[in-house]
Protein backbone atom coordinates (compact mmCIF):
# COMPACT_ATOMS: atom_id res chain seq x y z
CA UNK A 1 0.00 0.00 0.00
CA UNK A 2 1.52 3.31 -1.10
CA UNK A 3 0.74 6.57 0.69
CA UNK A 4 1.94 9.99 -0.50
CA UNK A 5 1.95 13.02 1.77
CA UNK A 6 3.75 16.20 2.73
CA UNK A 7 5.26 16.86 6.12
CA UNK A 8 7.01 19.74 7.82
CA UNK A 9 10.67 19.84 8.74
CA UNK A 10 12.07 21.19 12.01
CA UNK A 11 12.12 24.67 10.44
CA UNK A 12 8.74 24.57 8.72
CA UNK A 13 9.63 23.55 5.15
CA UNK A 14 7.17 21.18 3.46
CA UNK A 15 8.78 17.99 2.16
CA UNK A 16 7.29 15.29 -0.03
CA UNK A 17 7.10 11.84 1.54
CA UNK A 18 5.98 8.40 0.45
CA UNK A 19 5.39 5.22 2.43
CA UNK A 20 5.21 1.82 0.75
CA UNK A 21 3.84 -0.35 3.56
CA UNK A 22 3.39 -4.11 3.60
CA UNK A 23 1.06 -6.25 5.69
CA UNK A 24 2.77 -7.62 8.80
CA UNK A 25 6.19 -6.05 8.14
CA UNK A 26 9.27 -7.62 9.68
CA UNK A 27 10.94 -4.18 9.80
CA UNK A 28 10.83 -0.73 8.23
CA UNK A 29 13.51 0.93 6.11
CA UNK A 30 13.99 4.69 5.67
CA UNK A 31 15.64 5.42 2.30
CA UNK A 32 17.75 8.60 2.04
CA UNK A 33 18.46 9.55 -1.59
CA UNK A 34 21.47 11.26 -3.10
CA UNK A 35 22.48 14.67 -4.43
CA UNK A 36 20.24 16.22 -7.12
CA UNK A 37 18.05 13.12 -7.44
CA UNK A 38 14.75 12.14 -5.77
CA UNK A 39 13.06 9.28 -3.95
CA UNK A 40 11.32 8.01 -7.10
CA UNK A 41 14.62 6.63 -8.42
CA UNK A 42 14.37 3.96 -5.70
CA UNK A 43 11.17 2.30 -6.93
CA UNK A 44 12.91 -0.97 -7.85
CA UNK A 45 14.83 -1.17 -4.59
CA UNK A 46 11.59 -0.43 -2.71
CA UNK A 47 9.83 -3.23 -4.58
CA UNK A 48 12.58 -5.66 -3.62
CA UNK A 49 12.42 -4.58 0.03
CA UNK A 50 8.63 -4.87 0.08
CA UNK A 51 8.85 -8.38 -1.34
CA UNK A 52 11.04 -9.40 1.62
CA UNK A 53 8.58 -7.97 4.17
CA UNK A 54 9.95 -4.45 4.71
CA UNK A 55 7.81 -1.33 4.79
CA UNK A 56 9.68 1.54 3.14
CA UNK A 57 9.68 5.23 3.97
CA UNK A 58 11.03 7.67 1.38
CA UNK A 59 11.19 11.44 0.99
CA UNK A 60 12.62 14.13 -1.26
CA UNK A 61 15.29 16.27 0.38
CA UNK A 62 14.62 19.97 0.77
CA UNK A 63 15.19 21.68 -2.56
CA UNK A 64 14.93 18.35 -4.37
CA UNK A 65 12.21 16.53 -6.31
CA UNK A 66 8.72 17.47 -5.15
CA UNK A 67 9.83 19.10 -1.90
CA UNK A 68 9.95 22.78 -1.06
CA UNK A 69 13.07 24.68 -0.02
CA UNK A 70 15.90 26.54 -1.70
CA UNK A 71 17.02 24.39 -4.61
CA UNK A 72 19.83 21.93 -3.82
CA UNK A 73 20.99 23.94 -0.84
CA UNK A 74 21.82 23.35 2.81
CA UNK A 75 22.77 26.18 5.14
CA UNK A 76 24.32 23.82 7.71
CA UNK A 77 25.92 20.39 7.58
CA UNK A 78 23.33 18.79 9.88
CA UNK A 79 20.13 19.99 8.16
CA UNK A 80 19.91 16.75 6.19
CA UNK A 81 20.02 14.76 9.44
CA UNK A 82 17.39 16.98 11.05
CA UNK A 83 15.06 16.48 8.08
CA UNK A 84 15.67 12.74 8.12
CA UNK A 85 14.90 12.63 11.83
CA UNK A 86 11.31 13.70 11.12
CA UNK A 87 10.92 10.70 8.80
CA UNK A 88 12.54 8.36 11.32
CA UNK A 89 10.16 9.57 14.01
CA UNK A 90 7.24 8.86 11.69
CA UNK A 91 8.53 5.36 10.93
CA UNK A 92 9.11 4.63 14.62
CA UNK A 93 5.69 5.89 15.69
CA UNK A 94 3.92 3.87 12.99
CA UNK A 95 5.97 0.72 13.70
CA UNK A 96 6.48 0.59 17.48
CA UNK A 97 7.05 -3.16 17.64
CA UNK A 98 9.53 -3.73 14.81
CA UNK A 99 13.05 -2.48 13.99
CA UNK A 100 13.59 0.57 11.80
CA UNK A 101 16.69 0.61 9.58
CA UNK A 102 18.15 3.35 7.38
CA UNK A 103 19.54 3.00 3.86
CA UNK A 104 21.42 5.94 2.36
CA UNK A 105 23.11 6.41 -1.01
CA UNK A 106 25.83 8.96 -1.90
CA UNK A 107 24.81 12.27 -0.29
CA UNK A 108 22.06 10.21 1.33
CA UNK A 109 24.84 7.97 2.62
CA UNK A 110 26.43 11.11 4.04
CA UNK A 111 23.09 11.95 5.67
CA UNK A 112 22.61 8.44 7.03
CA UNK A 113 26.16 8.18 8.38
CA UNK A 114 25.88 11.64 9.94
CA UNK A 115 22.55 10.63 11.46
CA UNK A 116 24.27 7.66 13.07
CA UNK A 117 26.91 9.94 14.56
CA UNK A 118 24.28 12.34 15.94
CA UNK A 119 21.61 9.81 17.01
CA UNK A 120 23.35 6.63 18.16
CA UNK A 121 21.07 3.64 18.75
CA UNK A 122 17.93 5.44 17.54
CA UNK A 123 17.56 3.04 14.59
CA UNK A 124 18.46 -0.63 14.38
CA UNK A 125 21.20 -0.29 11.78
CA UNK A 126 22.39 1.20 8.50
CA UNK A 127 23.05 0.19 4.91
CA UNK A 128 25.34 2.72 3.20
CA UNK A 129 25.81 2.78 -0.58
CA UNK A 130 28.61 4.84 -2.13
CA UNK A 131 28.41 7.02 0.97
CA UNK A 132 30.06 10.44 0.63
CA UNK A 133 31.55 10.54 4.12
CA UNK A 134 35.10 11.86 3.59
CA UNK A 135 35.36 13.50 0.12
CA UNK A 136 38.58 11.66 -0.77
CA UNK A 137 37.50 11.95 -4.41
CA UNK A 138 37.47 15.75 -3.97
CA UNK A 139 33.98 16.12 -5.49
CA UNK A 140 33.15 18.83 -2.98
CA UNK A 141 36.64 20.21 -2.53
CA UNK A 142 37.00 20.89 -6.25
CA UNK A 143 33.73 22.83 -6.37
CA UNK A 144 34.67 24.82 -3.26
CA UNK A 145 38.09 25.74 -4.68
CA UNK A 146 36.80 26.61 -8.13
CA UNK A 147 33.98 28.71 -6.68
CA UNK A 148 35.82 30.41 -3.84
CA UNK A 149 34.74 33.85 -5.05
CA UNK A 150 31.08 32.84 -5.47
CA UNK A 151 28.25 33.20 -2.97
CA UNK A 152 26.51 30.28 -1.26
CA UNK A 153 23.44 30.73 -3.47
CA UNK A 154 25.40 30.77 -6.70
CA UNK A 155 25.01 27.59 -8.74
CA UNK A 156 27.12 25.22 -10.79
CA UNK A 157 25.83 22.72 -13.37
CA UNK A 158 25.06 19.14 -12.41
CA UNK A 159 27.60 17.12 -14.39
CA UNK A 160 27.22 13.91 -12.38
CA UNK A 161 25.28 11.96 -15.01
CA UNK A 162 28.27 10.41 -16.79
CA UNK A 163 29.59 8.96 -13.54
CA UNK A 164 26.52 7.37 -12.03
CA UNK A 165 26.52 3.96 -13.73
CA UNK A 166 28.30 1.78 -16.29
CA UNK A 167 24.92 1.28 -18.01
CA UNK A 168 24.67 4.39 -20.22
CA UNK A 169 20.87 4.22 -20.23
CA UNK A 170 20.85 4.88 -16.47
CA UNK A 171 22.85 8.09 -16.96
CA UNK A 172 20.65 9.12 -19.89
CA UNK A 173 17.46 8.62 -17.85
CA UNK A 174 19.07 10.45 -14.93
CA UNK A 175 19.78 13.57 -17.00
CA UNK A 176 16.39 13.42 -18.78
CA UNK A 177 14.44 13.06 -15.53
CA UNK A 178 12.59 16.36 -14.89
CA UNK A 179 12.82 15.79 -11.13
CA UNK A 180 16.62 15.48 -11.21
CA UNK A 181 18.06 18.89 -10.40
CA UNK A 182 20.30 20.29 -13.15
CA UNK A 183 22.21 22.74 -10.92
CA UNK A 184 23.82 22.56 -7.47
CA UNK A 185 24.42 25.40 -5.03
CA UNK A 186 27.91 26.28 -3.90
CA UNK A 187 26.58 26.57 -0.35
CA UNK A 188 25.60 22.91 -0.25
CA UNK A 189 29.18 21.85 -0.87
CA UNK A 190 30.49 24.22 1.78
CA UNK A 191 27.96 22.97 4.33
CA UNK A 192 28.64 19.29 3.65
CA UNK A 193 32.38 19.87 3.82
CA UNK A 194 31.85 20.80 7.47
CA UNK A 195 30.02 17.51 7.95
CA UNK A 196 32.88 15.56 6.41
CA UNK A 197 35.24 17.22 8.88
CA UNK A 198 32.89 16.44 11.78
CA UNK A 199 32.62 12.74 10.88
CA UNK A 200 36.34 12.41 10.26
CA UNK A 201 37.07 13.91 13.68
CA UNK A 202 34.36 12.00 15.60
CA UNK A 203 34.20 8.40 14.28
CA UNK A 204 33.82 7.06 17.82
CA UNK A 205 30.27 8.45 17.88
CA UNK A 206 29.06 5.91 15.31
CA UNK A 207 28.30 2.69 17.20
CA UNK A 208 25.39 1.08 15.36
CA UNK A 209 25.32 -2.02 13.12
CA UNK A 210 26.25 -1.05 9.58
CA UNK A 211 26.76 -2.59 6.15
CA UNK A 212 29.02 -0.38 4.01
CA UNK A 213 28.79 -0.99 0.24
CA UNK A 214 30.77 0.77 -2.48
CA UNK A 215 31.52 0.37 -6.17
CA UNK A 216 35.19 -0.22 -6.78
CA UNK A 217 35.06 1.86 -9.97
CA UNK A 218 33.12 4.71 -8.37
CA UNK A 219 34.43 7.91 -9.97
CA UNK A 220 32.19 10.30 -8.02
CA UNK A 221 32.74 9.19 -4.42
CA UNK A 222 36.02 7.43 -3.74
CA UNK A 223 35.83 3.93 -2.23
CA UNK A 224 38.46 5.26 0.18
CA UNK A 225 35.63 7.12 1.94
CA UNK A 226 34.01 3.82 2.86
CA UNK A 227 37.31 2.14 3.72
CA UNK A 228 38.20 4.93 6.16
CA UNK A 229 34.70 4.97 7.66
CA UNK A 230 34.83 1.22 8.22
CA UNK A 231 38.28 1.38 9.80
CA UNK A 232 37.52 4.21 12.22
CA UNK A 233 33.92 3.91 13.48
CA UNK A 234 33.24 2.25 16.83
CA UNK A 235 30.57 -0.21 15.64
CA UNK A 236 31.13 -3.78 16.74
CA UNK A 237 28.78 -5.09 14.05
CA UNK A 238 30.19 -3.66 10.82
CA UNK A 239 30.72 -5.10 7.35
CA UNK A 240 32.34 -3.70 4.22
CA UNK A 241 31.96 -4.82 0.60
CA UNK A 242 33.70 -3.19 -2.37
CA UNK A 243 32.31 -4.35 -5.72
CA UNK A 244 35.00 -4.56 -8.39
CA UNK A 245 34.00 -2.90 -11.65
CA UNK A 246 30.82 -1.27 -10.37
CA UNK A 247 30.42 2.50 -10.55
CA UNK A 248 28.58 4.90 -8.24
CA UNK A 249 24.96 3.74 -8.31
CA UNK A 250 25.47 0.13 -7.30
CA UNK A 251 21.71 -0.38 -6.87
CA UNK A 252 21.30 0.49 -10.59
CA UNK A 253 24.37 -1.29 -11.96
CA UNK A 254 24.31 -4.35 -14.24
CA UNK A 255 24.90 -6.49 -11.15
CA UNK A 256 22.30 -4.62 -9.08
CA UNK A 257 20.34 -7.72 -8.09
CA UNK A 258 23.42 -9.26 -6.46
CA UNK A 259 24.09 -6.03 -4.58
CA UNK A 260 20.47 -5.79 -3.42
CA UNK A 261 20.61 -9.45 -2.40
CA UNK A 262 23.63 -8.65 -0.19
CA UNK A 263 21.75 -5.78 1.44
CA UNK A 264 18.67 -7.95 1.97
CA UNK A 265 20.71 -10.78 3.46
CA UNK A 266 22.25 -8.36 5.95
CA UNK A 267 18.87 -6.89 6.87
CA UNK A 268 17.21 -10.32 7.10
CA UNK A 269 19.86 -11.49 9.55
CA UNK A 270 18.97 -8.58 11.85
CA UNK A 271 15.19 -8.39 11.44
CA UNK A 272 12.68 -10.85 12.89
CA UNK A 273 10.93 -13.33 10.66
CA UNK A 274 7.40 -12.42 9.57
CA UNK A 275 4.84 -14.31 11.60
C-alpha positions in Angstrom: 0.0 0.0 0.0 1.5 3.3 -1.1 0.7 6.6 0.7 1.9 10.0 -0.5 2.0 13.0 1.8 3.8 16.2 2.7 5.3 16.9 6.1 7.0 19.7 7.8 10.7 19.8 8.7 12.1 21.2 12.0 12.1 24.7 10.4 8.7 24.6 8.7 9.6 23.6 5.2 7.2 21.2 3.5 8.8 18.0 2.2 7.3 15.3 0.0 7.1 11.8 1.5 6.0 8.4 0.5 5.4 5.2 2.4 5.2 1.8 0.8 3.8 -0.3 3.6 3.4 -4.1 3.6 1.1 -6.2 5.7 2.8 -7.6 8.8 6.2 -6.0 8.1 9.3 -7.6 9.7 10.9 -4.2 9.8 10.8 -0.7 8.2 13.5 0.9 6.1 14.0 4.7 5.7 15.6 5.4 2.3 17.8 8.6 2.0 18.5 9.5 -1.6 21.5 11.3 -3.1 22.5 14.7 -4.4 20.2 16.2 -7.1 18.0 13.1 -7.4 14.7 12.1 -5.8 13.1 9.3 -4.0 11.3 8.0 -7.1 14.6 6.6 -8.4 14.4 4.0 -5.7 11.2 2.3 -6.9 12.9 -1.0 -7.9 14.8 -1.2 -4.6 11.6 -0.4 -2.7 9.8 -3.2 -4.6 12.6 -5.7 -3.6 12.4 -4.6 0.0 8.6 -4.9 0.1 8.9 -8.4 -1.3 11.0 -9.4 1.6 8.6 -8.0 4.2 10.0 -4.4 4.7 7.8 -1.3 4.8 9.7 1.5 3.1 9.7 5.2 4.0 11.0 7.7 1.4 11.2 11.4 1.0 12.6 14.1 -1.3 15.3 16.3 0.4 14.6 20.0 0.8 15.2 21.7 -2.6 14.9 18.3 -4.4 12.2 16.5 -6.3 8.7 17.5 -5.2 9.8 19.1 -1.9 9.9 22.8 -1.1 13.1 24.7 0.0 15.9 26.5 -1.7 17.0 24.4 -4.6 19.8 21.9 -3.8 21.0 23.9 -0.8 21.8 23.4 2.8 22.8 26.2 5.1 24.3 23.8 7.7 25.9 20.4 7.6 23.3 18.8 9.9 20.1 20.0 8.2 19.9 16.7 6.2 20.0 14.8 9.4 17.4 17.0 11.1 15.1 16.5 8.1 15.7 12.7 8.1 14.9 12.6 11.8 11.3 13.7 11.1 10.9 10.7 8.8 12.5 8.4 11.3 10.2 9.6 14.0 7.2 8.9 11.7 8.5 5.4 10.9 9.1 4.6 14.6 5.7 5.9 15.7 3.9 3.9 13.0 6.0 0.7 13.7 6.5 0.6 17.5 7.1 -3.2 17.6 9.5 -3.7 14.8 13.0 -2.5 14.0 13.6 0.6 11.8 16.7 0.6 9.6 18.1 3.4 7.4 19.5 3.0 3.9 21.4 5.9 2.4 23.1 6.4 -1.0 25.8 9.0 -1.9 24.8 12.3 -0.3 22.1 10.2 1.3 24.8 8.0 2.6 26.4 11.1 4.0 23.1 12.0 5.7 22.6 8.4 7.0 26.2 8.2 8.4 25.9 11.6 9.9 22.6 10.6 11.5 24.3 7.7 13.1 26.9 9.9 14.6 24.3 12.3 15.9 21.6 9.8 17.0 23.3 6.6 18.2 21.1 3.6 18.7 17.9 5.4 17.5 17.6 3.0 14.6 18.5 -0.6 14.4 21.2 -0.3 11.8 22.4 1.2 8.5 23.1 0.2 4.9 25.3 2.7 3.2 25.8 2.8 -0.6 28.6 4.8 -2.1 28.4 7.0 1.0 30.1 10.4 0.6 31.6 10.5 4.1 35.1 11.9 3.6 35.4 13.5 0.1 38.6 11.7 -0.8 37.5 11.9 -4.4 37.5 15.8 -4.0 34.0 16.1 -5.5 33.2 18.8 -3.0 36.6 20.2 -2.5 37.0 20.9 -6.2 33.7 22.8 -6.4 34.7 24.8 -3.3 38.1 25.7 -4.7 36.8 26.6 -8.1 34.0 28.7 -6.7 35.8 30.4 -3.8 34.7 33.8 -5.1 31.1 32.8 -5.5 28.2 33.2 -3.0 26.5 30.3 -1.3 23.4 30.7 -3.5 25.4 30.8 -6.7 25.0 27.6 -8.7 27.1 25.2 -10.8 25.8 22.7 -13.4 25.1 19.1 -12.4 27.6 17.1 -14.4 27.2 13.9 -12.4 25.3 12.0 -15.0 28.3 10.4 -16.8 29.6 9.0 -13.5 26.5 7.4 -12.0 26.5 4.0 -13.7 28.3 1.8 -16.3 24.9 1.3 -18.0 24.7 4.4 -20.2 20.9 4.2 -20.2 20.9 4.9 -16.5 22.8 8.1 -17.0 20.6 9.1 -19.9 17.5 8.6 -17.8 19.1 10.5 -14.9 19.8 13.6 -17.0 16.4 13.4 -18.8 14.4 13.1 -15.5 12.6 16.4 -14.9 12.8 15.8 -11.1 16.6 15.5 -11.2 18.1 18.9 -10.4 20.3 20.3 -13.2 22.2 22.7 -10.9 23.8 22.6 -7.5 24.4 25.4 -5.0 27.9 26.3 -3.9 26.6 26.6 -0.3 25.6 22.9 -0.3 29.2 21.8 -0.9 30.5 24.2 1.8 28.0 23.0 4.3 28.6 19.3 3.6 32.4 19.9 3.8 31.9 20.8 7.5 30.0 17.5 8.0 32.9 15.6 6.4 35.2 17.2 8.9 32.9 16.4 11.8 32.6 12.7 10.9 36.3 12.4 10.3 37.1 13.9 13.7 34.4 12.0 15.6 34.2 8.4 14.3 33.8 7.1 17.8 30.3 8.4 17.9 29.1 5.9 15.3 28.3 2.7 17.2 25.4 1.1 15.4 25.3 -2.0 13.1 26.2 -1.1 9.6 26.8 -2.6 6.1 29.0 -0.4 4.0 28.8 -1.0 0.2 30.8 0.8 -2.5 31.5 0.4 -6.2 35.2 -0.2 -6.8 35.1 1.9 -10.0 33.1 4.7 -8.4 34.4 7.9 -10.0 32.2 10.3 -8.0 32.7 9.2 -4.4 36.0 7.4 -3.7 35.8 3.9 -2.2 38.5 5.3 0.2 35.6 7.1 1.9 34.0 3.8 2.9 37.3 2.1 3.7 38.2 4.9 6.2 34.7 5.0 7.7 34.8 1.2 8.2 38.3 1.4 9.8 37.5 4.2 12.2 33.9 3.9 13.5 33.2 2.3 16.8 30.6 -0.2 15.6 31.1 -3.8 16.7 28.8 -5.1 14.0 30.2 -3.7 10.8 30.7 -5.1 7.4 32.3 -3.7 4.2 32.0 -4.8 0.6 33.7 -3.2 -2.4 32.3 -4.3 -5.7 35.0 -4.6 -8.4 34.0 -2.9 -11.7 30.8 -1.3 -10.4 30.4 2.5 -10.5 28.6 4.9 -8.2 25.0 3.7 -8.3 25.5 0.1 -7.3 21.7 -0.4 -6.9 21.3 0.5 -10.6 24.4 -1.3 -12.0 24.3 -4.3 -14.2 24.9 -6.5 -11.1 22.3 -4.6 -9.1 20.3 -7.7 -8.1 23.4 -9.3 -6.5 24.1 -6.0 -4.6 20.5 -5.8 -3.4 20.6 -9.5 -2.4 23.6 -8.6 -0.2 21.8 -5.8 1.4 18.7 -8.0 2.0 20.7 -10.8 3.5 22.3 -8.4 5.9 18.9 -6.9 6.9 17.2 -10.3 7.1 19.9 -11.5 9.6 19.0 -8.6 11.9 15.2 -8.4 11.4 12.7 -10.8 12.9 10.9 -13.3 10.7 7.4 -12.4 9.6 4.8 -14.3 11.6 
